[in-house]
């Protein structure tokens, strides 16, 4: 068992944009990477393998690492068992426990995704890091 200790991992992730800490290697060293460098993330495994625990570690790290102005979350927990601890956290715009509750947040996310995609298309790039510097203000204003 590994106990989560943000202070112990902070120095490993402090220069990352969106850190993902997944645990320790066999020598006890933190294993982390910058989610901003990843295209996607797939968490898979058998029942009881720790997928939900890993998701809570990732979300907890993001909430402790970033301010509510820099990180906004929409969480879905149809099992009603995994993400309730994030209820009332400033970073969380929506915490959905039923499919019907997902409509409005997902419509807003879709609109935001299209706005951001349009900005990337306008500049002919595929990642925020490739936008011209004068566009970053525009990008960050879309995130709020």
Secondary structure, 3 states (H helix, E strand, C coil): CCCCCHHHHHHHHCCCCCEEEEEECCCCCEEEEEHHHCCCCCCCCCCCCCHHHHHHHHHHHHHHHCCCCCCCEEEECCCCCCCHHHCCCCCEEEEECCHHHHHHHHHHHHHHHHHHHHHHHHHCCCCHHHCCHHHHHHHHHHHC
